Amino acid sequence: MVPKDPVMLLSFVNMKLRDFYQDVDELCSQLDIDRKELEEKLAGIDYHYDGETNQFV
C-alpha cells in the first residue's frame, strides 16, 4: 500500500528507489503508480525526481 500523505510518500518512495528499483519508471511500473500523479504530489511539497541520485530531492 502506497502512503497518501506526501511526506510519508516521499520517505516510502525514496526507500523503495534506494533499495529495490533502478529508476522511478521501474518503481511506478512495478507498484502500479501513475508517475505524473506521483511527481505532482511530491512537487506539492517541493520535491522533484533526480535521475542522477535516483531519489526525490
MOPAC internal coordinates of N, CA, C and O (Angstrom, degrees):
PM7 1SCF
backbone

  N    0.0000 0     0.00 0     0.00 0    0    0    0
  C    1.4500 1     0.00 0     0.00 0    1    0    0
  C    1.5323 1   109.10 1     0.00 0    2    1    0
  O    1.2310 1   121.07 1   -47.68 1    3    2    1
  N    1.3225 1   115.56 1   132.32 1    3    2    1
  C    1.4540 1   122.05 1  -178.27 1    5    3    2
  C    1.5313 1   108.80 1   -92.82 1    6    5    3
  O    1.2310 1   120.13 1   -50.68 1    7    6    5
  N    1.3437 1   117.35 1   129.32 1    7    6    5
  C    1.4657 1   120.39 1  -179.94 1    9    7    6
  C    1.5281 1   112.26 1   -60.87 1   10    9    7
  O    1.2310 1   120.72 1   -33.35 1   11   10    9
  N    1.3084 1   116.23 1   146.65 1   11   10    9
  C    1.4678 1   121.84 1   178.37 1   13   11   10
  C    1.5299 1   111.51 1   -91.89 1   14   13   11
  O    1.2310 1   120.21 1   147.35 1   15   14   13
  N    1.3329 1   117.21 1   -32.65 1   15   14   13
  C    1.4564 1   121.56 1   178.16 1   17   15   14
  C    1.5358 1   108.96 1   -65.10 1   18   17   15
  O    1.2310 1   119.40 1   -51.92 1   19   18   17
  N    1.3349 1   118.75 1   128.08 1   19   18   17
  C    1.4648 1   121.16 1  -176.07 1   21   19   18
  C    1.5290 1   114.82 1   -57.50 1   22   21   19
  O    1.2310 1   119.56 1   141.32 1   23   22   21
  N    1.3078 1   118.44 1   -38.68 1   23   22   21
  C    1.4695 1   120.68 1  -178.86 1   25   23   22
  C    1.5343 1   110.30 1   -70.34 1   26   25   23
  O    1.2310 1   120.71 1   138.41 1   27   26   25
  N    1.3094 1   116.26 1   -41.59 1   27   26   25
  C    1.4700 1   119.92 1   176.54 1   29   27   26
  C    1.5331 1   110.27 1   -67.02 1   30   29   27
  O    1.2310 1   120.61 1   142.64 1   31   30   29
  N    1.3277 1   116.45 1   -37.36 1   31   30   29
  C    1.4564 1   121.76 1   177.35 1   33   31   30
  C    1.5239 1   110.35 1   -61.89 1   34   33   31
  O    1.2310 1   120.24 1   136.03 1   35   34   33
  N    1.3080 1   117.15 1   -43.97 1   35   34   33
  C    1.4625 1   121.88 1   178.02 1   37   35   34
  C    1.5214 1   110.95 1   -56.72 1   38   37   35
  O    1.2310 1   120.46 1   130.35 1   39   38   37
  N    1.3070 1   116.73 1   -49.65 1   39   38   37
  C    1.4595 1   121.46 1   179.79 1   41   39   38
  C    1.5282 1   111.13 1   -61.78 1   42   41   39
  O    1.2310 1   120.60 1   134.71 1   43   42   41
  N    1.3055 1   116.46 1   -45.29 1   43   42   41
  C    1.4639 1   122.63 1   179.73 1   45   43   42
  C    1.5338 1   111.27 1   -60.37 1   46   45   43
  O    1.2310 1   120.96 1   130.00 1   47   46   45
  N    1.3355 1   115.77 1   -50.00 1   47   46   45
  C    1.4606 1   120.64 1  -176.28 1   49   47   46
  C    1.5250 1   110.85 1   -65.94 1   50   49   47
  O    1.2310 1   119.61 1   134.93 1   51   50   49
  N    1.3213 1   118.34 1   -45.07 1   51   50   49
  C    1.4638 1   120.05 1  -179.96 1   53   51   50
  C    1.5238 1   112.00 1   -64.48 1   54   53   51
  O    1.2310 1   119.88 1   144.12 1   55   54   53
  N    1.3181 1   117.84 1   -35.88 1   55   54   53
  C    1.4663 1   120.67 1   176.47 1   57   55   54
  C    1.5234 1   110.04 1   -65.39 1   58   57   55
  O    1.2310 1   120.32 1   135.20 1   59   58   57
  N    1.3267 1   117.00 1   -44.80 1   59   58   57
  C    1.4689 1   120.83 1   179.25 1   61   59   58
  C    1.5259 1   110.81 1   -63.41 1   62   61   59
  O    1.2310 1   120.36 1   137.95 1   63   62   61
  N    1.3353 1   116.92 1   -42.05 1   63   62   61
  C    1.4605 1   120.15 1   178.22 1   65   63   62
  C    1.5269 1   111.04 1   -63.57 1   66   65   63
  O    1.2310 1   120.45 1   138.33 1   67   66   65
  N    1.2874 1   116.75 1   -41.67 1   67   66   65
  C    1.4684 1   121.33 1  -179.60 1   69   67   66
  C    1.5260 1   111.64 1   -65.80 1   70   69   67
  O    1.2310 1   120.61 1   136.17 1   71   70   69
  N    1.3307 1   116.44 1   -43.83 1   71   70   69
  C    1.4622 1   120.21 1  -170.09 1   73   71   70
  C    1.5265 1   115.84 1   -96.19 1   74   73   71
  O    1.2310 1   119.78 1   155.71 1   75   74   73
  N    1.3423 1   118.03 1   -24.29 1   75   74   73
  C    1.4593 1   118.32 1  -169.28 1   77   75   74
  C    1.5226 1   116.54 1  -130.80 1   78   77   75
  O    1.2310 1   118.69 1   153.93 1   79   78   77
  N    1.3253 1   120.10 1   -26.07 1   79   78   77
  C    1.4568 1   120.96 1  -169.16 1   81   79   78
  C    1.5166 1   112.82 1  -123.45 1   82   81   79
  O    1.2310 1   121.13 1   -36.65 1   83   82   81
  N    1.3305 1   115.44 1   143.35 1   83   82   81
  C    1.4672 1   122.65 1  -179.08 1   85   83   82
  C    1.5286 1   111.82 1   -70.76 1   86   85   83
  O    1.2310 1   120.77 1   146.45 1   87   86   85
  N    1.3370 1   116.13 1   -33.55 1   87   86   85
  C    1.4606 1   119.84 1  -178.72 1   89   87   86
  C    1.5263 1   109.98 1  -160.55 1   90   89   87
  O    1.2310 1   120.72 1    -4.62 1   91   90   89
  N    1.3170 1   116.23 1   175.38 1   91   90   89
  C    1.4603 1   121.32 1  -175.52 1   93   91   90
  C    1.5290 1   111.41 1   -67.37 1   94   93   91
  O    1.2310 1   119.87 1   149.57 1   95   94   93
  N    1.3234 1   117.86 1   -30.43 1   95   94   93
  C    1.4650 1   119.69 1   178.10 1   97   95   94
  C    1.5251 1   111.40 1   -65.06 1   98   97   95
  O    1.2310 1   120.45 1   137.71 1   99   98   97
  N    1.3187 1   116.74 1   -42.29 1   99   98   97
  C    1.4714 1   120.54 1   177.96 1  101   99   98
  C    1.5255 1   110.22 1   -64.74 1  102  101   99
  O    1.2310 1   120.29 1   136.20 1  103  102  101
  N    1.3223 1   117.06 1   -43.80 1  103  102  101
  C    1.4599 1   121.22 1   178.44 1  105  103  102
  C    1.5271 1   110.43 1   -58.15 1  106  105  103
  O    1.2310 1   120.43 1   130.53 1  107  106  105
  N    1.3069 1   116.79 1   -49.47 1  107  106  105
  C    1.4660 1   120.99 1  -178.03 1  109  107  106
  C    1.5226 1   111.22 1   -62.84 1  110  109  107
  O    1.2310 1   120.53 1   139.09 1  111  110  109
  N    1.3063 1   116.59 1   -40.91 1  111  110  109
  C    1.4580 1   120.78 1   179.61 1  113  111  110
  C    1.5257 1   111.09 1   -64.16 1  114  113  111
  O    1.2310 1   120.33 1   132.45 1  115  114  113
  N    1.3032 1   116.98 1   -47.55 1  115  114  113
  C    1.4638 1   121.45 1  -176.55 1  117  115  114
  C    1.5228 1   113.00 1   -70.28 1  118  117  115
  O    1.2310 1   120.35 1   146.11 1  119  118  117
  N    1.3249 1   116.94 1   -33.89 1  119  118  117
  C    1.4630 1   120.56 1  -177.58 1  121  119  118
  C    1.5299 1   112.64 1   -98.96 1  122  121  119
  O    1.2310 1   120.61 1  -175.63 1  123  122  121
  N    1.3358 1   116.44 1     4.37 1  123  122  121
  C    1.4605 1   122.59 1   179.51 1  125  123  122
  C    1.5336 1   111.16 1    54.80 1  126  125  123
  O    1.2310 1   121.59 1  -126.85 1  127  126  125
  N    1.3335 1   114.57 1    53.15 1  127  126  125
  C    1.4634 1   122.76 1   179.36 1  129  127  126
  C    1.5257 1   108.01 1  -112.81 1  130  129  127
  O    1.2310 1   120.24 1   -42.55 1  131  130  129
  N    1.3113 1   117.15 1   137.45 1  131  130  129
  C    1.4537 1   121.47 1   175.18 1  133  131  130
  C    1.5300 1   108.27 1   -77.14 1  134  133  131
  O    1.2310 1   120.35 1   -62.62 1  135  134  133
  N    1.3317 1   116.93 1   117.38 1  135  134  133
  C    1.4652 1   120.48 1  -175.07 1  137  135  134
  C    1.5233 1   111.82 1   -60.09 1  138  137  135
  O    1.2310 1   120.17 1   137.62 1  139  138  137
  N    1.3241 1   117.28 1   -42.38 1  139  138  137
  C    1.4705 1   120.61 1  -179.00 1  141  139  138
  C    1.5254 1   110.50 1   -60.58 1  142  141  139
  O    1.2310 1   120.11 1   134.83 1  143  142  141
  N    1.3217 1   117.40 1   -45.17 1  143  142  141
  C    1.4670 1   121.05 1   178.86 1  145  143  142
  C    1.5259 1   110.96 1   -63.34 1  146  145  143
  O    1.2310 1   120.54 1   137.40 1  147  146  145
  N    1.3315 1   116.57 1   -42.60 1  147  146  145
  C    1.4668 1   120.94 1   178.15 1  149  147  146
  C    1.5258 1   110.48 1   -59.45 1  150  149  147
  O    1.2310 1   120.74 1   130.90 1  151  150  149
  N    1.3256 1   116.18 1   -49.10 1  151  150  149
  C    1.4622 1   119.87 1  -178.39 1  153  151  150
  C    1.5230 1   111.82 1   -65.07 1  154  153  151
  O    1.2310 1   120.00 1   142.06 1  155  154  153
  N    1.3217 1   117.61 1   -37.94 1  155  154  153
  C    1.4676 1   120.52 1   178.25 1  157  155  154
  C    1.5289 1   111.17 1   -65.51 1  158  157  155
  O    1.2310 1   120.87 1   137.74 1  159  158  157
  N    1.3245 1   115.95 1   -42.26 1  159  158  157
  C    1.4627 1   119.48 1  -179.47 1  161  159  158
  C    1.5283 1   110.76 1   -63.95 1  162  161  159
  O    1.2310 1   120.26 1   136.94 1  163  162  161
  N    1.3281 1   117.11 1   -43.06 1  163  162  161
  C    1.4603 1   119.98 1  -179.40 1  165  163  162
  C    1.5305 1   111.87 1   -75.87 1  166  165  163
  O    1.2310 1   119.89 1   152.09 1  167  166  165
  N    1.3177 1   117.81 1   -27.91 1  167  166  165
  C    1.4648 1   120.48 1   174.53 1  169  167  166
  C    1.5255 1   110.04 1   -65.15 1  170  169  167
  O    1.2310 1   120.93 1   151.86 1  171  170  169
  N    1.3350 1   115.83 1   -28.14 1  171  170  169
  C    1.4621 1   120.48 1   177.88 1  173  171  170
  C    1.5226 1   113.06 1   -62.91 1  174  173  171
  O    1.2310 1   120.22 1   158.11 1  175  174  173
  N    1.3350 1   117.19 1   -21.89 1  175  174  173
  C    1.4666 1   120.85 1   175.08 1  177  175  174
  C    1.5363 1   110.00 1  -112.43 1  178  177  175
  O    1.2310 1   121.61 1  -158.55 1  179  178  177
  N    1.3549 1   114.53 1    21.45 1  179  178  177
  C    1.4692 1   123.40 1   174.25 1  181  179  178
  C    1.5265 1   113.93 1    66.13 1  182  181  179
  O    1.2310 1   120.29 1  -139.81 1  183  182  181
  N    1.3302 1   117.05 1    40.19 1  183  182  181
  C    1.4677 1   122.36 1   173.91 1  185  183  182
  C    1.5127 1   108.50 1  -120.58 1  186  185  183
  O    1.2310 1   121.18 1   -41.57 1  187  186  185
  N    1.3363 1   115.34 1   138.43 1  187  186  185
  C    1.4617 1   121.90 1  -177.65 1  189  187  186
  C    1.5209 1   108.62 1  -135.96 1  190  189  187
  O    1.2310 1   120.99 1   -31.85 1  191  190  189
  N    1.3277 1   115.71 1   148.15 1  191  190  189
  C    1.4619 1   120.43 1  -177.42 1  193  191  190
  C    1.5231 1   110.94 1   -70.85 1  194  193  191
  O    1.2310 1   121.21 1   -47.04 1  195  194  193
  N    1.3198 1   115.28 1   132.96 1  195  194  193
  C    1.4649 1   123.07 1   175.82 1  197  195  194
  C    1.5248 1   107.16 1  -115.82 1  198  197  195
  O    1.2310 1   120.63 1   -71.48 1  199  198  197
  N    1.3241 1   116.41 1   108.52 1  199  198  197
  C    1.4483 1   121.61 1  -178.00 1  201  199  198
  C    1.5255 1   114.06 1   -63.88 1  202  201  199
  O    1.2310 1   120.43 1   150.57 1  203  202  201
  N    1.3282 1   116.78 1   -29.43 1  203  202  201
  C    1.4578 1   120.33 1   179.96 1  205  203  202
  C    1.5219 1   112.02 1   -65.09 1  206  205  203
  O    1.2310 1   120.86 1   138.52 1  207  206  205
  N    1.3169 1   115.96 1   -41.48 1  207  206  205
  C    1.4660 1   119.93 1  -178.80 1  209  207  206
  C    1.5309 1   111.96 1   -98.86 1  210  209  207
  O    1.2310 1   120.80 1   173.02 1  211  210  209
  N    1.3441 1   116.08 1    -6.98 1  211  210  209
  C    1.4686 1   122.21 1  -178.72 1  213  211  210
  C    1.5253 1   111.58 1    55.16 1  214  213  211
  O    1.2310 1   121.56 1  -129.98 1  215  214  213
  N    1.3156 1   114.62 1    50.02 1  215  214  213
  C    1.4622 1   119.89 1   176.70 1  217  215  214
  C    1.5219 1   110.03 1  -157.47 1  218  217  215
  O    1.2310 1   121.29 1   -15.03 1  219  218  217
  N    1.3070 1   115.14 1   164.97 1  219  218  217
  C    1.4604 1   120.91 1   173.80 1  221  219  218
  C    1.5193 1   107.26 1   -89.34 1  222  221  219
  O    1.2310 1   121.22 1   -54.25 1  223  222  221
  N    1.3203 1   115.27 1   125.75 1  223  222  221
  C    1.4691 1   120.83 1  -178.02 1  225  223  222
  C    1.5050 1   110.49 1  -128.20 1  226  225  223
  O    1.2310 1   120.10 1   180.00 1  227  226  225

